[in-house]
Amino acid sequence: APSMSSISACSAAWRVVGGTEKGGILVREGRETGSAPAQERLSTGALVLGLAREGDRLQYKLLHGLGPVSGWVSVTIQGKNLLERLDGVWEVVGGAEKGGLVVRSGQELASEPLQVRLATGAFVQQLESGDGNRLRFALLSGSGPQDGWVTTQLADKQLMRFVGNPAEESGAVASQQSSSQVHKRPSRSLELRKLRVFAMAGSISCKELLKFQCGALAAVLGKDAAEWTYAEGTVTHPWEISAALSEFERAVAGQRKELTSWYHDIYHCQKDRPTIEKQFDPSVRVESVDIPQKVELLKQRLVREGPFDVILAFSQGCIMLHYLIGHLCKDGTSELPWKLSVFFEGMHIRDSQYASLFEKPVSHPSVHVFGESSDYYKYAREGWCSNRRVEEYYQSPLVLTHEEGHQFPSRQPKAKEIYDQVAAEMRRCASL
């Protein structure tokens, strides 16, 4: 076995380019190729920080993507590159309160701003540097323009953080100027990391309506303490179906007049009955359409726009989140790439062909909030048409209830009590 002296430090960013045909590359617990393999692979396209290197073996820490948080991988195999080193990689750490950093078309601050901001949490690669803490980038992961100019530091506030060895930072950025001009590194305590929340709307809904629904919880967390991404499904509905919404919900959703769901259900029932009756009838077979494809779309979005600390979902969004978690675990993921799942008005998976996804409770922190006056309360809590309560999909779930219906709680003081508990659990799991 190689000695510790043969292992060199390797503080650089790398991107996984191999393993496309197998869903990623093999990860092992130790540097030896005979050490135990991890249960899941490191996804193709993932970004990692190299911690140490011994020959062709690299010890890494996951920055972005799916796979084990850390481990050892091979840089090449049989002459084929599995990872490529990326120089001049930066992470966006500022701008969360405004939806990201302003990107301009040119180096000058007076140049035209682009319509889309560079999201907090995105990773970029430096293309060139400019005067006054300015940097031209190419987008690696996250959301934002593919390229443009941003400011790395504003007064004492750090907007971009260099990924890798701090000693390499001045060389990476200041090839045309002195390092003191661009990258005096402030203390990490000057800017606290914000909680990143990915929120999933229910069925026949939209992200505008979801943002309103999450407003009370967002207020408890604090405007400057959390960054929210609001997501809606990809199945579209005609605006005429909005007649089923309240007048207020129609007004909020009417900004775009687009309603969506995460997937479509087919009820195999000959009788003309209300949908909820068919949903509750165990003799009716329910088929959820194109679930593997919907899961894959959701996975790709989380990889593209993540990482996130918390995923929060409402109603059908909860079921879609169950599908995602179930498929990730089925594919060998031992630790989900977010810290906590929060379910408001969640229900279990009704399509029996996916019942095996949760044969065993998943070891993952979860919060479940139910309205006792909801038509779906007993259906979910007593496991109608299922073999378990919905919260029993997860180990040691935190269950909170209120007296209202199928909605986010609003009656005080109970609503505030619930949001305080949910916010505390979000901060605890995210170590904030």
C-alpha positions in Angstrom: 0.0 0.0 0.0 1.3 3.5 -0.7 2.6 5.6 2.2 0.9 8.7 3.4 3.8 10.7 2.0 2.9 9.6 -1.5 -0.5 11.3 -1.3 -0.5 14.9 -2.3 -2.9 17.7 -1.6 -5.2 18.4 -4.4 -7.5 21.5 -3.8 -8.9 21.9 -7.3 -12.4 21.5 -8.9 -13.1 18.6 -11.1 -16.0 17.6 -13.4 -17.2 14.0 -13.9 -17.1 13.3 -17.7 -17.2 9.5 -17.6 -19.9 6.9 -16.7 -22.6 8.2 -19.1 -23.6 4.7 -20.0 -23.8 3.6 -16.3 -25.3 6.6 -14.6 -22.0 7.8 -13.2 -18.7 6.5 -12.1 -17.8 4.1 -9.3 -16.9 5.5 -5.9 -14.9 3.6 -3.2 -14.5 4.3 0.4 -10.7 4.1 0.3 -7.9 5.0 -2.1 -7.2 1.3 -2.9 -9.2 0.0 -5.8 -10.0 -3.1 -3.8 -11.7 -1.1 -1.0 -15.5 -1.3 -0.5 -17.6 0.4 -3.2 -20.2 3.0 -2.3 -23.8 2.0 -2.9 -24.4 4.8 -5.4 -22.4 6.2 -8.2 -21.1 9.8 -8.7 -23.3 11.2 -11.4 -21.9 12.3 -14.8 -21.7 16.1 -14.9 -21.2 16.4 -11.1 -18.7 18.9 -9.8 -16.3 17.9 -7.0 -13.5 19.4 -5.0 -10.4 17.4 -5.0 -9.0 16.8 -1.5 -6.0 14.5 -2.1 -4.5 12.6 -5.0 -2.4 9.5 -5.1 -1.4 8.5 -8.6 -4.6 8.1 -10.6 -6.9 8.1 -7.5 -8.7 11.2 -6.3 -10.3 11.8 -2.9 -13.2 14.3 -3.4 -15.9 16.3 -1.7 -19.2 16.7 -3.7 -20.0 20.3 -4.7 -22.9 19.8 -7.1 -24.7 16.9 -8.5 -25.8 13.5 -7.3 -23.8 10.8 -5.6 -21.9 10.1 -2.4 -20.9 13.2 -0.5 -17.2 12.1 -0.4 -15.1 9.1 -1.4 -12.3 8.0 -3.8 -12.6 7.8 -7.6 -10.3 7.0 -10.5 -9.4 10.0 -12.7 -8.8 7.8 -15.7 -9.4 4.1 -16.6 -7.8 2.3 -19.5 -6.7 5.6 -21.0 -10.3 7.1 -20.8 -10.8 10.3 -18.8 -13.5 9.9 -16.1 -12.9 13.4 -14.6 -11.5 16.6 -16.0 -9.8 19.3 -13.9 -11.4 22.7 -14.1 -9.2 25.7 -13.3 -10.6 29.0 -12.1 -13.9 27.7 -10.7 -16.0 30.0 -8.5 -19.2 29.6 -6.5 -21.8 32.3 -6.2 -22.4 33.0 -2.5 -24.0 36.5 -2.6 -27.2 37.9 -4.0 -29.7 35.5 -2.4 -31.9 38.2 -1.2 -32.3 39.5 -4.8 -32.5 36.2 -6.7 -28.8 36.2 -7.6 -26.1 38.5 -9.0 -26.5 41.0 -11.7 -24.8 39.9 -14.9 -23.7 42.5 -17.5 -22.7 42.1 -21.1 -19.4 43.9 -20.7 -16.7 44.5 -18.1 -17.9 48.1 -17.5 -20.5 48.5 -14.7 -22.3 50.8 -17.1 -22.7 48.0 -19.7 -26.1 46.5 -20.4 -27.5 44.2 -17.7 -28.8 40.8 -18.9 -32.4 39.9 -18.1 -31.5 36.8 -16.0 -29.5 36.9 -12.8 -26.8 34.4 -11.9 -28.3 32.3 -9.1 -26.8 32.0 -5.7 -25.3 28.5 -5.4 -24.3 28.4 -9.1 -20.8 27.3 -10.1 -18.9 29.1 -12.9 -15.5 29.0 -14.6 -13.5 32.1 -15.1 -12.8 33.1 -18.7 -11.0 36.4 -18.0 -10.6 39.1 -15.3 -11.1 42.8 -15.3 -10.7 45.9 -13.3 -12.5 46.5 -10.0 -13.2 42.9 -8.9 -14.8 42.1 -12.3 -14.9 38.6 -13.7 -16.1 37.1 -17.0 -17.5 33.6 -16.5 -18.9 30.5 -18.3 -21.8 28.8 -16.4 -21.0 25.3 -15.1 -24.1 24.5 -13.0 -27.1 26.3 -11.5 -29.3 28.8 -13.3 -28.3 32.0 -15.0 -26.8 33.2 -18.3 -24.3 31.0 -20.0 -21.7 33.7 -19.9 -21.3 37.4 -18.9 -19.5 39.7 -16.4 -20.1 39.8 -12.6 -18.6 41.5 -9.6 -16.8 39.1 -7.2 -16.7 41.4 -4.2 -18.6 44.6 -3.2 -17.0 46.5 -0.4 -16.7 44.0 2.5 -19.3 41.7 1.0 -18.2 38.6 -0.7 -20.3 37.8 -3.8 -18.2 35.0 -5.3 -16.0 32.4 -3.6 -13.0 30.8 -5.3 -13.2 26.9 -5.3 -9.8 25.3 -4.5 -6.6 26.3 -2.8 -6.7 29.9 -1.6 -3.0 30.2 -2.7 -4.1 29.6 -6.3 -6.8 32.3 -6.2 -4.7 35.3 -7.2 -3.2 33.4 -10.1 -6.5 32.3 -11.3 -8.0 35.7 -11.3 -5.4 38.3 -11.5 -3.5 37.3 -14.6 -3.8 40.9 -15.8 -3.5 42.7 -12.5 -2.3 42.4 -8.9 -4.2 39.9 -6.7 -4.7 42.6 -4.1 -7.0 44.5 -6.5 -9.5 41.7 -6.9 -9.4 39.1 -4.3 -8.8 40.1 -0.7 -10.7 37.3 1.0 -13.1 38.4 3.7 -14.0 36.4 6.7 -16.7 33.8 6.1 -18.6 35.3 9.1 -19.2 38.5 7.1 -22.0 36.7 5.1 -24.0 33.9 6.6 -25.1 31.2 4.2 -28.7 31.3 3.3 -31.1 28.4 3.5 -32.0 27.2 0.0 -35.5 25.9 -0.4 -37.0 24.1 -3.4 -40.8 24.3 -3.2 -43.2 22.1 -5.3 -46.7 23.2 -6.1 -49.8 21.0 -6.0 -52.0 19.9 -8.9 -54.0 22.4 -10.9 -51.8 25.1 -9.5 -48.9 27.4 -10.5 -45.7 28.8 -9.0 -47.3 32.2 -8.4 -50.0 30.6 -6.2 -47.4 28.4 -4.4 -45.3 31.5 -3.6 -48.4 33.1 -1.9 -49.1 29.8 0.0 -45.6 29.7 1.3 -45.6 33.3 2.3 -46.3 32.8 6.1 -43.5 30.2 6.4 -41.1 32.4 4.4 -41.8 35.3 6.7 -41.0 33.2 9.8 -37.7 32.1 8.2 -36.9 35.7 7.3 -36.5 37.5 4.0 -32.7 37.6 4.2 -32.3 34.1 5.7 -33.7 31.9 2.9 -33.6 31.7 -0.9 -36.7 30.1 -2.4 -37.2 28.4 -5.8 -40.8 27.8 -6.7 -41.5 25.0 -9.0 -44.6 23.7 -10.9 -45.4 20.6 -12.8 -45.1 20.1 -16.6 -48.6 18.8 -17.3 -50.6 21.8 -18.5 -54.4 22.4 -18.1 -56.7 24.8 -20.0 -57.6 27.9 -18.1 -61.3 26.9 -18.0 -60.4 24.4 -15.3 -59.6 27.3 -13.0 -63.4 27.4 -12.2 -62.6 24.9 -9.5 -60.4 27.4 -7.7 -61.5 30.1 -5.3 -61.9 33.7 -6.5 -58.7 34.7 -4.8 -56.8 31.8 -6.2 -58.0 32.7 -9.7 -56.8 36.2 -9.2 -53.3 35.1 -8.2 -53.0 32.4 -10.9 -54.6 34.8 -13.4 -51.3 36.6 -13.9 -50.3 34.0 -16.4 -53.5 32.0 -16.8 -51.5 28.8 -16.8 -52.3 25.9 -14.5 -50.2 22.8 -14.2 -49.8 19.4 -12.5 -46.9 17.1 -11.9 -48.5 14.1 -13.6 -51.8 12.8 -14.9 -53.8 9.9 -13.2 -56.0 7.4 -15.1 -58.8 5.9 -13.1 -59.8 2.5 -14.4 -63.5 2.6 -13.4 -66.5 2.1 -15.6 -68.8 4.2 -13.4 -69.2 8.0 -13.8 -68.2 9.1 -10.3 -66.5 12.0 -8.7 -62.7 11.7 -8.8 -62.3 11.7 -5.0 -64.6 8.7 -4.7 -62.5 6.8 -7.2 -59.4 7.9 -5.4 -60.7 6.5 -2.1 -62.1 3.2 -3.6 -59.6 0.4 -3.2 -61.3 -1.6 -6.0 -60.4 1.2 -8.5 -57.0 0.8 -10.1 -55.2 4.1 -10.5 -52.5 4.5 -13.1 -50.1 7.5 -12.8 -48.8 8.3 -16.3 -45.1 8.6 -17.3 -43.7 8.7 -13.7 -40.1 7.6 -14.6 -39.9 10.4 -17.2 -41.4 13.0 -14.7 -38.9 11.8 -12.0 -36.0 12.2 -14.5 -37.1 15.8 -15.4 -37.3 16.7 -11.7 -33.8 15.1 -11.0 -32.3 17.1 -13.9 -33.8 20.4 -12.6 -32.5 19.8 -9.0 -29.0 19.0 -10.4 -29.1 22.1 -12.7 -30.4 24.6 -10.1 -29.2 23.0 -6.8 -27.9 22.2 -4.3 -30.8 22.7 -2.0 -31.1 22.3 1.8 -34.8 21.6 1.9 -37.5 20.4 -0.5 -41.0 21.5 0.5 -44.1 20.2 -1.3 -47.9 20.6 -1.2 -50.6 18.1 -2.1 -49.7 16.4 -5.4 -46.3 17.9 -5.2 -45.8 15.7 -2.1 -46.6 12.5 -4.1 -44.2 13.6 -6.8 -41.6 14.1 -4.1 -42.3 10.6 -2.8 -41.8 9.3 -6.3 -38.4 11.1 -6.6 -37.2 9.8 -3.2 -38.4 6.3 -3.9 -36.7 6.1 -7.3 -33.4 7.6 -5.9 -33.3 5.0 -3.2 -34.2 2.2 -5.6 -31.3 3.3 -7.8 -28.9 2.9 -4.8 -28.8 6.4 -3.3 -28.0 6.0 0.4 -28.1 9.7 1.4 -30.4 12.1 -0.4 -28.6 15.2 -1.7 -30.8 17.6 0.4 -31.2 17.7 4.2 -34.9 17.7 4.9 -38.3 17.1 3.1 -41.4 19.0 4.3 -44.8 17.7 3.2 -47.9 19.9 3.5 -51.1 17.9 2.9 -49.2 14.9 1.6 -50.8 11.7 0.4 -49.4 8.3 -0.4 -48.7 6.8 -3.8 -51.9 5.4 -5.2 -50.5 3.5 -8.3 -49.9 0.0 -7.0 -47.1 -0.7 -9.5 -44.9 1.6 -7.4 -45.8 0.2 -4.0 -42.4 -1.5 -3.7 -40.6 1.9 -3.7 -41.3 2.2 0.1 -41.2 -1.4 1.2 -38.9 -0.2 3.9 -39.0 3.3 5.6 -36.4 5.7 4.2 -33.8 7.1 6.6 -34.3 10.7 5.8 -35.6 13.6 8.0 -39.1 14.6 7.2 -41.9 16.9 8.4 -45.6 16.2 7.7 -48.3 18.8 8.2 -52.0 17.8 8.0 -55.3 19.6 8.2 -57.7 17.5 10.2 -60.7 19.0 8.4 -59.3 18.0 5.0 -61.3 15.5 2.9 -57.9 13.7 2.5 -57.0 13.5 6.1 -58.1 10.0 7.0 -57.2 8.8 3.5 -53.6 9.8 4.2 -53.3 9.2 8.0 -55.1 5.9 8.0 -53.5 4.6 4.8 -56.7 4.0 2.7 -55.9 2.0 -0.4 -52.4 1.4 1.0 -50.6 -0.7 3.6 -49.3 2.1 5.7 -49.8 5.7 6.7 -48.1 8.2 4.4 -45.7 9.5 7.0 -44.5 5.9 7.6 -42.7 6.1 4.3 -39.9 7.7 6.4 -38.1 6.9 9.6 -38.9 9.0 12.7 -41.2 11.5 10.9 -42.2 14.7 12.6 -46.1 15.0 12.3 -47.9 18.3 12.9 -51.7 18.8 12.7 -54.1 21.7 12.7 -57.9 22.0 12.5 -58.1 23.5 9.0 -58.7 21.8 5.7 -56.5 20.9 2.6 -54.4 24.0 2.8 -51.4 25.7 4.4 -52.6 26.7 7.9 -53.7 30.3 8.5 -55.6 30.4 11.7 -53.7 31.9 14.7 -52.2 31.0 17.0 -51.9 27.5 15.7 -50.5 28.5 12.3 -47.7 30.4 13.8 -46.8 27.5 16.1 -46.6 25.2 13.2 -44.5 27.5 11.0 -42.1 28.1 14.0 -41.7 24.3 14.4 -41.2 23.8 10.6 -38.7 26.7 10.4 -36.7 25.4 13.4 -36.5 21.9 11.9 -35.3 23.4 8.5 -32.6 25.4 10.2 -31.6 22.4 12.4 -31.2 20.0 9.5 -29.4 22.5 7.4 -27.0 23.3 10.4 -27.9 27.0 10.3 
